[in-house]
Amino acid sequence: MDNTDKKQQVRNERHKARMARLKEKVDAKIAAATDDKGLLLVLTGNGKGKSTSGFGMITRAVGHGLSAGVVQFIKGNWECGERNLLEKVGVSFAVMNTGFTWDTQDREKDIAAAETVWKEAKKLLADPTIDVVMLDEITYMLSYDYLDLDEVLDAISHRPEQQHVIVTGRGAHKQLLEMADTVSEINNTKHAFEAGIKVQKGIDW
């Protein structure tokens, strides 16, 4: 065996040893994870992809035979490619349907619309037959005081034990982050729109 082969053999053996140690750690974590409960997942941050990630989880859940419901705040008057698809496979949608708050420029109208769609959200959060609920962009409703924070937190905390909830939107409230089981923050490094490129159908909406 020449030196090159010996070096390759040493590298392979070291790699195998590292992977064995890693597997041992991962297996130990898996074995220690014994709790079984519905999760609260928060997708926040200033980057693009929070709702997209949430819809990915909804699609995954439906693919596994779970039932799901989506409540859309803020962007409801845009055509939604995910809604076009997911409604066809039985996912229920409740849509605020007013658009961005800077479009309406009418606080009272926005509050009324938020409260109306929140009633539908509360029904989903109280329904044990719904496995996954997505509250898309609800963080804005809390930031703008369109919805009562305590009421939202209470509804989420008293949902059916095995129900999963996905919350999306920028600036998630501290109490929501503390309550969450999983929090992912998506940061904005670069965005085509900032370079003057129009939003693209099928990619941005």
Legacy VTK file of the C-alpha trace (Angstrom):
# vtk DataFile Version 3.0
C-alpha trace
ASCII
DATASET POLYDATA
POINTS 205 float
0.000 0.000 0.000
1.555 3.324 -1.035
1.441 6.530 1.023
-1.584 7.888 -0.838
-3.598 4.747 -0.089
-2.481 4.819 3.551
-3.551 8.446 3.924
-6.916 7.668 2.363
-7.375 4.718 4.701
-6.566 6.886 7.726
-9.034 9.550 6.563
-11.719 6.910 6.065
-11.131 5.451 9.507
-11.238 8.875 11.154
-14.436 9.734 9.260
-16.030 6.459 10.330
-15.084 7.119 13.967
-16.515 10.666 13.834
-19.753 9.430 12.294
-20.015 6.679 14.917
-19.663 9.249 17.710
-22.217 11.496 16.026
-24.668 8.605 15.606
-24.290 7.760 19.272
-25.191 11.329 20.266
-28.145 11.485 17.880
-29.450 8.087 19.001
-29.220 9.205 22.637
-31.252 12.347 21.899
-33.866 10.322 20.035
-34.123 7.878 22.920
-34.496 10.747 25.415
-37.312 12.406 23.410
-40.276 10.609 24.976
-42.880 13.396 25.208
-45.711 13.294 22.666
-47.719 16.499 22.284
-48.971 19.046 19.829
-46.282 21.580 18.973
-46.389 25.354 18.707
-44.009 26.442 15.955
-43.203 30.093 15.306
-41.652 31.214 12.019
-40.534 34.821 12.349
-37.847 37.270 11.211
-37.503 39.786 8.382
-36.523 37.318 5.675
-38.636 35.839 2.891
-40.110 32.363 3.291
-41.994 32.267 6.599
-45.408 31.563 5.118
-43.845 29.329 2.488
-42.248 27.235 5.219
-45.544 27.074 7.075
-47.375 25.918 3.981
-44.672 23.316 3.458
-45.500 21.866 6.873
-49.214 21.935 6.068
-48.514 20.049 2.831
-46.363 17.529 4.694
-49.088 17.010 7.289
-51.739 16.440 4.631
-49.397 14.016 2.878
-49.319 11.988 6.094
-53.106 11.944 6.281
-53.511 14.673 8.913
-56.287 17.255 8.785
-55.341 20.918 8.566
-56.807 24.394 8.614
-55.242 27.719 7.623
-56.179 31.222 8.756
-54.681 33.989 6.638
-54.253 37.505 7.981
-52.945 40.536 6.020
-52.387 39.071 2.538
-55.810 37.585 1.964
-56.769 39.562 -1.139
-53.829 38.215 -3.138
-54.222 35.065 -5.189
-52.528 32.359 -3.172
-50.952 29.451 -5.032
-50.804 27.358 -1.867
-54.502 27.945 -1.214
-55.342 27.037 -4.822
-53.683 23.671 -4.265
-54.452 22.834 -0.652
-58.180 23.559 -0.781
-58.437 20.806 -3.390
-57.149 18.267 -0.863
-59.465 19.283 1.952
-57.553 21.998 3.812
-59.966 24.632 5.134
-59.098 28.315 4.774
-60.364 31.389 6.608
-59.130 34.556 4.928
-59.075 38.106 6.312
-59.246 39.358 2.729
-58.347 43.008 3.321
-54.778 42.988 2.059
-51.906 44.834 3.679
-52.800 47.371 6.348
-51.018 50.109 4.380
-53.405 49.377 1.506
-56.589 49.866 3.503
-55.297 52.716 5.707
-58.418 52.117 7.784
-57.674 50.882 11.306
-61.286 50.269 12.304
-61.953 48.266 9.157
-58.798 46.204 9.679
-59.658 45.493 13.318
-63.153 44.371 12.390
-61.791 42.100 9.654
-59.167 40.673 12.015
-61.751 39.940 14.690
-64.032 38.240 12.174
-61.364 35.863 10.889
-60.053 35.324 14.442
-63.432 33.831 15.324
-62.799 31.204 12.664
-59.307 30.641 14.050
-60.713 30.020 17.526
-63.056 27.379 16.118
-60.098 25.547 14.589
-58.083 25.864 17.800
-60.937 24.256 19.731
-61.580 21.450 17.250
-59.913 18.124 18.183
-60.491 16.787 14.648
-58.057 19.365 13.223
-54.481 18.137 13.568
-52.623 21.229 12.338
-53.615 24.912 12.367
-51.624 27.606 10.592
-52.080 31.214 11.723
-50.440 33.005 8.828
-49.210 36.561 9.565
-51.044 36.763 12.892
-47.994 38.416 14.452
-48.976 41.667 12.735
-52.413 41.535 14.322
-50.733 41.457 17.722
-48.142 44.121 16.900
-50.856 46.524 15.715
-53.164 45.626 18.639
-55.862 44.457 16.247
-56.291 41.346 18.377
-55.959 40.899 22.129
-52.654 39.190 22.939
-53.944 37.407 26.042
-56.939 36.023 24.151
-54.735 34.671 21.361
-52.254 33.100 23.782
-55.085 31.584 25.813
-56.710 30.023 22.742
-53.402 28.529 21.639
-52.492 27.223 25.095
-55.915 25.592 25.601
-56.108 23.911 22.191
-56.512 20.102 21.949
-53.449 18.364 23.394
-52.247 16.785 20.146
-52.984 19.721 17.863
-50.030 21.455 16.212
-50.069 25.222 15.582
-47.873 27.098 13.117
-47.561 30.873 13.564
-45.907 33.025 10.909
-44.986 36.686 10.636
-42.400 39.293 11.527
-41.847 40.578 15.031
-43.358 37.696 16.967
-44.280 38.815 20.489
-41.906 37.786 23.298
-44.634 35.847 25.104
-45.425 33.923 21.948
-41.755 33.038 21.534
-41.551 31.881 25.150
-44.620 29.688 24.726
-43.387 28.114 21.482
-41.791 24.691 21.295
-39.856 25.549 18.129
-38.845 28.997 16.887
-37.159 29.654 13.549
-35.999 33.138 12.616
-35.590 33.778 8.899
-33.203 36.627 8.178
-33.053 38.801 5.093
-29.653 38.721 3.401
-30.756 39.748 -0.081
-34.095 40.181 -1.848
-34.784 40.660 -5.553
-37.554 43.187 -4.872
-35.029 45.563 -3.312
-33.179 45.538 -6.644
-36.318 46.643 -8.482
-37.400 43.200 -9.673
-41.156 42.580 -9.764
-42.624 39.901 -7.511
-42.870 36.652 -9.417
-45.959 34.465 -9.679
-45.280 31.001 -8.294
-42.184 32.194 -6.439
-43.205 35.229 -4.382
-46.955 34.549 -4.322
LINES 1 206
205 0 1 2 3 4 5 6 7 8 9 10 11 12 13 14 15 16 17 18 19 20 21 22 23 24 25 26 27 28 29 30 31 32 33 34 35 36 37 38 39 40 41 42 43 44 45 46 47 48 49 50 51 52 53 54 55 56 57 58 59 60 61 62 63 64 65 66 67 68 69 70 71 72 73 74 75 76 77 78 79 80 81 82 83 84 85 86 87 88 89 90 91 92 93 94 95 96 97 98 99 100 101 102 103 104 105 106 107 108 109 110 111 112 113 114 115 116 117 118 119 120 121 122 123 124 125 126 127 128 129 130 131 132 133 134 135 136 137 138 139 140 141 142 143 144 145 146 147 148 149 150 151 152 153 154 155 156 157 158 159 160 161 162 163 164 165 166 167 168 169 170 171 172 173 174 175 176 177 178 179 180 181 182 183 184 185 186 187 188 189 190 191 192 193 194 195 196 197 198 199 200 201 202 203 204
